[in-house]
Amino acid sequence: MTSSECRDLTHQYLDAILEVNKTTNLTRIASQTEAEILHIEDSLAGLPEIEAAPEGLYGDLGSGGGFPGVPLALATGRMTVLIDSVKKKMALVSGVLDELGLSDQISTYDGRIEELALDRPGSFSVLTARALSRLVSLLELASPLLSKGGQLICYKAHVDDEELEEARAVENLVGMRLVSRRELVLSDGETERSILVFEKVGCGKVKLPRRVGMAQKNPLKPRS
Ligand SMILES: C[S@@+](CC[C@H](N)C(=O)[O-])C[C@H]1O[C@@H](n2cnc3c(N)ncnc32)[C@H](O)[C@@H]1O
């Protein structure tokens, strides 16, 4: 696909999602201008990181209306799975992907991330997560899905020292390690973004996934 075909398809996808959003709440961002920045430009902010990740299957955790998953899938050509536990959202997204002829490359999984980790452990080379959970929970959710050397790319609005320390303190438990961090501001001049990349370095010391909900409700703590 040429870069202009890719841009056109990404915009067609966004337009279709905004249309569906008029009747069903897929995303709180409803205006076209805001969506162009927060859904397309922001989704593509992690493109250098996903391009640098090992080749193979890509998954977008807590994908909602398909962001950043769909723009990144189109830009990289990777086989992609969008993962969200809300069945209705995934059904609508899947309908839009069908309409645009994208379902061979981009599929949906309508269940919990923890359930997918039991079905398909170690099968992803790269994962993204935007607006999903604190870093400590993201590391735990991603680890069992990633193959060794696979990467988790986290899109965060703001990472304070406490959130980062909390995550780094469990790196050994979950077999993940921070490899890069980049800060940027979107073209609206005000939306700040941190892109953090963690790599799967080993199997860790805790059996994962834990019971559904635990990673987010009761995050791991370092053993004293
Ligand atoms: C705030 S939305 C973010 C959607 C999208 N990533 C974005 O940035 O526009 C978070 C999504 O994560 C999903 N989610 C939260 N925890 C999940 C889990 N454990 N497994 C699967 N989906 C989950 C929710 O259903 C929700 O659609």
Ligand as a Chemical Component Dictionary entry (heavy atoms), coordinates in Angstrom:
data_LIG
# 
_chem_comp.id                   LIG 
_chem_comp.type                 NON-POLYMER 
_chem_comp.pdbx_formal_charge   0 
_chem_comp.three_letter_code    LIG 
# 
loop_
_chem_comp_atom.comp_id 
_chem_comp_atom.atom_id 
_chem_comp_atom.alt_atom_id 
_chem_comp_atom.type_symbol 
_chem_comp_atom.charge 
_chem_comp_atom.model_Cartn_x 
_chem_comp_atom.model_Cartn_y 
_chem_comp_atom.model_Cartn_z 
_chem_comp_atom.pdbx_ordinal 
LIG C1  C1  C 0  -10.348 4.400  28.026 1  
LIG S1  S1  S 1  -10.560 3.124  26.856 2  
LIG C2  C2  C 0  -9.218  3.448  25.746 3  
LIG C3  C3  C 0  -9.541  3.021  24.342 4  
LIG C4  C4  C 0  -8.433  3.279  23.302 5  
LIG N1  N1  N 0  -7.208  2.581  23.630 6  
LIG C5  C5  C 0  -8.143  4.754  23.139 7  
LIG O1  O1  O 0  -7.112  5.227  23.616 8  
LIG O2  O2  O -1 -8.971  5.441  22.491 9  
LIG C6  C6  C 0  -9.989  1.644  27.712 10 
LIG C7  C7  C 0  -10.538 0.373  27.085 11 
LIG O3  O3  O 0  -9.893  -0.740 27.687 12 
LIG C8  C8  C 0  -10.829 -1.796 27.830 13 
LIG N2  N2  N 0  -10.303 -2.671 28.906 14 
LIG C9  C9  C 0  -9.994  -2.322 30.186 15 
LIG N3  N3  N 0  -9.470  -3.372 30.863 16 
LIG C10 C10 C 0  -9.468  -4.427 29.987 17 
LIG C11 C11 C 0  -9.062  -5.796 30.095 18 
LIG N4  N4  N 0  -8.542  -6.298 31.214 19 
LIG N5  N5  N 0  -9.193  -6.592 28.996 20 
LIG C12 C12 C 0  -9.712  -6.088 27.838 21 
LIG N6  N6  N 0  -10.112 -4.808 27.686 22 
LIG C13 C13 C 0  -9.995  -3.982 28.743 23 
LIG C14 C14 C 0  -12.135 -1.085 28.150 24 
LIG O4  O4  O 0  -13.247 -1.881 27.788 25 
LIG C15 C15 C 0  -12.025 0.202  27.315 26 
LIG O5  O5  O 0  -12.660 0.058  26.052 27 
# 
loop_
_chem_comp_bond.comp_id 
_chem_comp_bond.atom_id_1 
_chem_comp_bond.atom_id_2 
_chem_comp_bond.value_order 
_chem_comp_bond.pdbx_ordinal 
LIG C1  S1  SING 1  
LIG S1  C2  SING 2  
LIG S1  C6  SING 3  
LIG C2  C3  SING 4  
LIG C3  C4  SING 5  
LIG C4  N1  SING 6  
LIG C4  C5  SING 7  
LIG C5  O1  DOUB 8  
LIG C5  O2  SING 9  
LIG C6  C7  SING 10 
LIG C7  O3  SING 11 
LIG C7  C15 SING 12 
LIG O3  C8  SING 13 
LIG C8  N2  SING 14 
LIG C8  C14 SING 15 
LIG N2  C9  SING 16 
LIG N2  C13 SING 17 
LIG C9  N3  DOUB 18 
LIG N3  C10 SING 19 
LIG C10 C11 SING 20 
LIG C10 C13 DOUB 21 
LIG C11 N4  SING 22 
LIG C11 N5  DOUB 23 
LIG N5  C12 SING 24 
LIG C12 N6  DOUB 25 
LIG N6  C13 SING 26 
LIG C14 O4  SING 27 
LIG C14 C15 SING 28 
LIG C15 O5  SING 29 
# 
